[in-house]
Amino acid sequence: MKDNKEYKFAVGKRKAAVARVRLYQTVKAGLMLGETPVKKGEIFVNGKKIQEYFKDKVSKAIYEEPLKITNNLEKFAMTIKVSGGGTKSQLEAVVHAISRVLSGMDEKDKQILRKNGFLTRDARVRERRKVGMGGKARRKKQSPKR
Protein backbone atom coordinates (compact mmCIF):
# COMPACT_ATOMS: atom_id res chain seq x y z
CA MET A 1 0.00 0.00 0.00
CA LYS A 2 1.35 3.40 -0.99
CA ASP A 3 0.59 6.66 0.76
CA ASN A 4 -0.15 9.97 -0.85
CA LYS A 5 -1.32 13.11 0.91
CA GLU A 6 -4.76 12.89 -0.70
CA TYR A 7 -5.37 9.14 -0.85
CA LYS A 8 -4.14 5.65 0.03
CA PHE A 9 -3.40 3.22 -2.80
CA ALA A 10 -3.42 -0.58 -3.11
CA VAL A 11 -3.51 -3.24 -5.84
CA GLY A 12 -5.60 -6.43 -5.83
CA LYS A 13 -5.31 -9.33 -8.27
CA ARG A 14 -7.23 -12.43 -9.30
CA LYS A 15 -6.46 -14.55 -12.38
CA ALA A 16 -5.83 -11.99 -15.16
CA ALA A 17 -7.76 -9.17 -13.45
CA VAL A 18 -5.92 -6.29 -11.75
CA ALA A 19 -7.71 -3.71 -9.59
CA ARG A 20 -6.03 -0.47 -8.46
CA VAL A 21 -7.85 1.29 -5.65
CA ARG A 22 -7.56 4.85 -4.31
CA LEU A 23 -9.13 5.42 -0.90
CA TYR A 24 -9.88 9.04 0.00
CA GLN A 25 -10.19 9.62 3.76
CA THR A 26 -11.25 13.24 3.36
CA VAL A 27 -13.04 14.23 0.18
CA LYS A 28 -12.15 17.70 -1.08
CA ALA A 29 -14.90 19.85 -2.57
CA GLY A 30 -13.38 19.89 -6.07
CA LEU A 31 -12.78 16.12 -6.43
CA MET A 32 -14.46 15.06 -9.67
CA LEU A 33 -14.50 11.81 -11.59
CA GLY A 34 -15.36 12.84 -15.11
CA GLU A 35 -18.57 14.85 -14.72
CA THR A 36 -19.55 13.34 -11.36
CA PRO A 37 -18.49 14.79 -8.00
CA VAL A 38 -17.11 12.20 -5.57
CA LYS A 39 -18.82 12.08 -2.15
CA LYS A 40 -18.01 10.18 1.04
CA GLY A 41 -19.32 6.62 1.02
CA GLU A 42 -19.28 6.29 -2.78
CA ILE A 43 -17.24 3.78 -4.75
CA PHE A 44 -16.49 4.26 -8.45
CA VAL A 45 -15.21 1.51 -10.77
CA ASN A 46 -13.81 2.57 -14.16
CA GLY A 47 -15.71 5.87 -13.99
CA LYS A 48 -19.09 4.31 -13.11
CA LYS A 49 -20.72 3.84 -9.73
CA ILE A 50 -20.01 0.36 -8.42
CA GLN A 51 -23.74 -0.52 -8.50
CA GLU A 52 -23.76 0.14 -12.26
CA TYR A 53 -20.55 -1.81 -12.91
CA PHE A 54 -21.46 -4.90 -10.81
CA LYS A 55 -25.24 -4.97 -11.21
CA ASP A 56 -26.48 -8.04 -9.34
CA LYS A 57 -27.25 -8.28 -5.62
CA VAL A 58 -24.82 -11.13 -5.03
CA SER A 59 -21.94 -8.95 -6.25
CA LYS A 60 -23.05 -6.15 -3.93
CA ALA A 61 -22.91 -8.48 -0.94
CA ILE A 62 -19.43 -9.65 -2.00
CA TYR A 63 -17.80 -6.23 -2.45
CA GLU A 64 -19.40 -4.76 0.68
CA GLU A 65 -18.25 -7.63 2.93
CA PRO A 66 -14.73 -6.31 3.79
CA LEU A 67 -16.21 -2.85 4.47
CA LYS A 68 -18.96 -4.27 6.70
CA ILE A 69 -16.74 -6.47 8.87
CA THR A 70 -14.38 -3.54 9.53
CA ASN A 71 -17.25 -1.02 10.10
CA ASN A 72 -16.08 1.25 7.25
CA LEU A 73 -19.13 1.07 4.98
CA GLU A 74 -19.88 4.81 4.59
CA LYS A 75 -16.60 6.30 5.87
CA PHE A 76 -14.47 6.62 2.73
CA ALA A 77 -14.72 7.46 -0.95
CA MET A 78 -12.98 5.09 -3.36
CA THR A 79 -12.08 5.14 -7.01
CA ILE A 80 -11.08 1.82 -8.60
CA LYS A 81 -9.60 1.03 -12.00
CA VAL A 82 -9.92 -2.60 -12.97
CA SER A 83 -8.72 -4.32 -16.13
CA GLY A 84 -8.33 -7.82 -17.52
CA GLY A 85 -10.22 -11.02 -16.79
CA GLY A 86 -13.96 -11.56 -16.62
CA THR A 87 -16.53 -9.94 -14.37
CA LYS A 88 -16.18 -12.46 -11.53
CA SER A 89 -12.39 -12.19 -11.55
CA GLN A 90 -12.66 -8.40 -11.60
CA LEU A 91 -15.03 -8.50 -8.64
CA GLU A 92 -12.64 -10.69 -6.65
CA ALA A 93 -9.72 -8.40 -7.59
CA VAL A 94 -11.73 -5.39 -6.37
CA VAL A 95 -12.46 -7.13 -3.05
CA HIS A 96 -8.76 -8.00 -2.68
CA ALA A 97 -7.72 -4.39 -3.39
CA ILE A 98 -10.28 -2.93 -0.97
CA SER A 99 -9.13 -5.35 1.73
CA ARG A 100 -5.48 -4.47 1.17
CA VAL A 101 -6.07 -0.72 1.39
CA LEU A 102 -8.20 -1.14 4.55
CA SER A 103 -5.54 -3.34 6.16
CA GLY A 104 -2.99 -0.56 5.71
CA MET A 105 -5.22 1.86 7.60
CA ASP A 106 -5.53 0.03 10.93
CA GLU A 107 -3.81 -2.97 12.51
CA LYS A 108 -7.10 -4.26 14.03
CA ASP A 109 -8.73 -4.21 10.60
CA LYS A 110 -5.77 -6.13 9.18
CA GLN A 111 -6.25 -8.92 11.74
CA ILE A 112 -10.00 -9.08 11.07
CA LEU A 113 -9.52 -9.18 7.28
CA ARG A 114 -6.76 -11.80 7.49
CA LYS A 115 -8.91 -13.99 9.75
CA ASN A 116 -11.79 -13.84 7.24
CA GLY A 117 -9.48 -14.65 4.29
CA PHE A 118 -9.72 -11.34 2.41
CA LEU A 119 -5.97 -10.66 2.30
CA THR A 120 -5.04 -14.02 0.78
CA ARG A 121 -4.14 -13.77 -2.91
CA ASP A 122 -5.82 -16.57 -4.85
CA ALA A 123 -2.94 -17.66 -7.09
CA ARG A 124 -4.92 -20.05 -9.31
CA VAL A 125 -4.62 -18.97 -12.93
CA ARG A 126 -5.62 -20.46 -16.27
CA GLU A 127 -3.23 -23.15 -17.47
CA ARG A 128 -1.36 -22.13 -20.57
CA ARG A 129 -1.82 -23.93 -23.86
CA LYS A 130 1.07 -26.25 -24.73
CA VAL A 131 2.50 -26.72 -28.20
CA GLY A 132 1.31 -29.80 -30.08
CA MET A 133 -1.69 -30.47 -27.85
CA GLY A 134 -4.42 -29.84 -30.42
CA GLY A 135 -5.89 -26.58 -29.13
CA LYS A 136 -6.34 -27.09 -25.37
CA ALA A 137 -3.95 -27.25 -22.42
CA ARG A 138 -4.31 -30.94 -21.56
CA ARG A 139 -5.92 -32.39 -24.68
CA LYS A 140 -3.89 -34.88 -26.66
CA LYS A 141 -4.15 -35.13 -30.41
CA GLN A 142 -6.09 -38.15 -31.59
CA SER A 143 -3.79 -40.74 -33.05
CA PRO A 144 -4.83 -42.68 -36.19
CA LYS A 145 -5.48 -46.34 -35.52
CA ARG A 146 -4.71 -47.70 -39.01
Secondary structure in CASP SS format (residue, H / E / C, confidence):
PFRMAT SS
TARGET T0000
AUTHOR 0000-0000-0000
METHOD secondary structure of the structure
MODEL  1
M C 1.00
K E 1.00
D E 1.00
N C 1.00
K C 1.00
E C 1.00
Y C 1.00
K E 1.00
F E 1.00
A E 1.00
V E 1.00
G E 1.00
K E 1.00
R E 1.00
K C 1.00
A C 1.00
A E 1.00
V E 1.00
A E 1.00
R E 1.00
V E 1.00
R E 1.00
L E 1.00
Y E 1.00
Q C 1.00
T C 1.00
V C 1.00
K C 1.00
A C 1.00
G C 1.00
L C 1.00
M E 1.00
L E 1.00
G C 1.00
E C 1.00
T E 1.00
P E 1.00
V C 1.00
K C 1.00
K C 1.00
G C 1.00
E C 1.00
I E 1.00
F E 1.00
V E 1.00
N C 1.00
G C 1.00
K E 1.00
K E 1.00
I H 1.00
Q H 1.00
E H 1.00
Y H 1.00
F C 1.00
K C 1.00
D C 1.00
K H 1.00
V H 1.00
S H 1.00
K H 1.00
A H 1.00
I H 1.00
Y H 1.00
E H 1.00
E H 1.00
P H 1.00
L H 1.00
K H 1.00
I H 1.00
T C 1.00
N C 1.00
N C 1.00
L C 1.00
E C 1.00
K C 1.00
F C 1.00
A E 1.00
M E 1.00
T E 1.00
I E 1.00
K E 1.00
V E 1.00
S E 1.00
G C 1.00
G C 1.00
G C 1.00
T H 1.00
K H 1.00
S H 1.00
Q H 1.00
L H 1.00
E H 1.00
A H 1.00
V H 1.00
V H 1.00
H H 1.00
A H 1.00
I H 1.00
S H 1.00
R H 1.00
V H 1.00
L H 1.00
S H 1.00
G C 1.00
M C 1.00
D C 1.00
E H 1.00
K H 1.00
D H 1.00
K H 1.00
Q H 1.00
I H 1.00
L H 1.00
R H 1.00
K H 1.00
N C 1.00
G C 1.00
F C 1.00
L C 1.00
T C 1.00
R C 1.00
D C 1.00
A C 1.00
R C 1.00
V C 1.00
R C 1.00
E C 1.00
R C 1.00
R C 1.00
K C 1.00
V C 1.00
G C 1.00
M C 1.00
G C 1.00
G C 1.00
K C 1.00
A C 1.00
R C 1.00
R C 1.00
K C 1.00
K C 1.00
Q C 1.00
S C 1.00
P C 1.00
K C 1.00
R C 1.00
END
